Every structure is written in C-alpha cells, then in structure tokens.
C-alpha cells in the first residue's frame, strides 16, 4: 500500500512538473533573439512584401522585439510559421498578441494545418484577425488572441502560420502553443505508468 502511494505521488509530481518544461512548444515565440530563429518566413520575393524583426526601440507591446509582416500587393501572402510533432487527440491553446499599423484594405489571419506521418495535410483550422477592411485596433493598441484546439485523429505533425496579405502591416509577439491541463496530466501519468512497469 505504501509503495502504491509513493507511485501515485510520483505520478502527480510528474504531471505538475510538465508545464514548467513544456510551457511553450514554439521556439523563440517572443522573437527576443532579434531574428527568426525557429521560424520559417515567406515573402514571395516581391519588393512590396517583407517579413522582418521590429526592434524593441520601435513599435512594440512590451519594449522588446516583435515580428513585422508588411504587404502592399494582393497576393501571395507573407507569413511566418513553425512545424511541430503533435499526435491526434492532443489538446493545446494557441495565443499571441497582434497589432495592425497600416491597412487600407488588408487581411491578417492564422492557420493551423494537421498532417499525417508522411506530412500529407488532411485537416486544418483557420481564422481571420481582420479581413478586407481597416485595422481592428487603434494606433498603438495591441490585441490578444487565444483559442483552444484538439488535434484530430491521425495527426502526427502540425504547422502554425501567421499571415498577412493585401495592403497591410501587422505585428505579432508573444506567440505560444501550450498543452492544456488534460494533456499534461496524461503525459505525467504516462511517465508514472512506465516507471511502475519497470519496477
């Protein structure tokens, strides 16, 4: 009985310790490296589109660097993104801060793509932050986005992309993908079960 209690305590400890180790699945989500380490970037090769780091001395939310996406043509989009290994049934929350500085008739959105083991995309989630219209924020104002998702069955890989197109400038900062408590508990208890089987 005492041994079972010890195992249970270890499992609880593991489940509670996971958040500190996996608080954000993204690399460099705050862009404080001063570059796009961990991110891919795409600007289409057109001089009317750029993806760059806005220094903390410039337009910012917290005095630190952020990502600036600028577009002055209809298409294609400019984007930044990251790929993650995530299995089906995983619960997670995507969050970020954003601010549009200039938009005559622009669009900014987010896209989550789910792929199988061969990287064949089979499902996706999408949402517009603003679409074919003026900025949703006042000049100098930053807005926050946060939404929870569950990776569909069959998922082995997932990509997160933040995009802009048409005529707009949008800034992103503090981008996180965080596993939700139910997933963390399963990870912790999974470790607990493995340890118990080895004893």
N, C-alpha and C positions, 0 to 999 in steps of 0.2 A: 504493500500500500504506500509506504514511504517513497519507494522508487517511482511509482506512478505519479505521485505528487511532484517529485523532482522533475520528471519528464514534462509534466504539464506546465510547471513554472518556466522551464527552459523554452517550451513552445511559445508561451505568452511573451517571454522576453524577446525571442526572435521576431515575433510578429510586430512588436512595438519598436524594435530597433531598425527594421527595414526602412521606414520613412526617412530616417537620417541618412541612409546610404543611397537611397534612390529617390530623393526629393524631386529631382527634375531629370527626366530621361533625355532631354536635349543637351547638346554641348554648346556652351557659350550663348545661352539664351538671352543674356543681358548685353551681349556684344562688347563687354568691357575689356576684351583682348585688343580692341582697336581695329579688328579685322573680322572677316567672316569665317574664322576657324570653326569647323564642324558643319558649316552650311554650304549648300550649293547655291550659286547665283546664276540668273539668266536675264540678259537684257537685249537679246535678239541681234546684237551687233549694229543697231541703229543709233546714230548720234543723238536722236531725240528721245532716247531712253537710257537711264543709268540706275545702277544699284551701288550705293556707297555707304560708308560709315559717316554718320553725322557726329562730330566730336562733342564731348560734354560741354565745351565752351560755346557751342552753338545752340540750336533749337533742341530742347531736351525736357524730360519729365523729372529727372532726379539729379541733374548735374553730371551725368555720365553719358558715354557713347550710346548711340542707337542706330538702327538700320533705316536708311532713307531710300525709298523707291520713287523714281520720277519717270513719267511717261508723257509724251506730247504727240503721240500718234494713236490711231485707232487700235492697231493690232500688230504684232502679238503682245502678250502680257510681259511685264517684268516680274520676276519672282525670286524668292529665297525659300529654301526648304531643307529638310533633313529626312533621312530614312532610318527606321527603327525596326528591330526584330521584335514582333509582338504576336502572341498566339491568340487564336479565337477565344472569345469569352472574357478577355481582359477588359476591365473597367478602368477608364482614365479620364482626366479632365484636361482640356486644352485652355490655356489662359494667356492673355497678353494685353499690353497697353498699346494704344494707337492714336495717331493724330494726323488729320489731313490739313495741309497748309495751303495748298492751292489746288482748286479743282473747278474748272469751268463746266465740264461735263464728263466727270470721271467715275471710275469704279475701282473699288478695292474689295478683295474677298479672301477667304481662307478655303483650303481644300485638303481633305484627308482621303488618301487612296489606300485601299486594302488589297494586298496581293497574296497569292499562294506561294508555295515553296520555290516555284520557278520564276517568281516575280511577274506572274501574269495577273494583271489587275482584274478584279471581279466585282468590286463594290466601292462605293465612295460616299462621302458626306461633304456638303458644300454650304457656304453661307456668305451673303454679301454684307459687308460693313457699310457700304453706301454704293448706290448703283445709278449710273447715268444721271447724276444730279450734283448739287452743291455738297460741300463738306458737312458732316453731321455735327461737327464741333465748332465752337468759337475759336478765333485765332488765339493760339497759346494754350488751348484747353486739350487735355488728353482724356480719352475714354478707355474703359476697361471692358474686355470681352472674356467670358468664361462659360464653358459648356462641357457637360459630361457625355461620354460616349462608351459604347461597348463594341469591341472589335468582333465582327461577325464570324461565325464558324468557318473554319478553313483558312483563316488569316495566319500567315507566317511572317509577313513584312508589312510595314505601314509607312507611308510618307506624309509629312506635314508640309504644306506650302502656303506662304503668304504672298499675295499677288496684287498687282495694280495694272490698269490699262486705261485707254482713252487719255484724256487730259487731266492729269492729277499728280500730286506729290503727297505721299503718305509715309509716316514714320512708324516704326514698330520697336517695342522694347519689352524687356522682362517676359520673354516668351517661355512658357513652361508646359510640359506634358507630365502630369503627375498621376501615378496609380492611385486608385481610390481605396479606401479602407478595406473593403471586402477582398480586393485583390491582394493587398498587403497581408491580410490575415491568412489567406490561403498560401502565400509564399512562406510565411513564417511557420505555419502548421505543416507545410510540406517538408521543410527542413527538420521539424520536430519528428515527423514520421520516419524520415530517412535515418535520423540519428537513433531512433528507437529500434529500427530493424537491424542496425549494425551491432546493437548490444546483445 
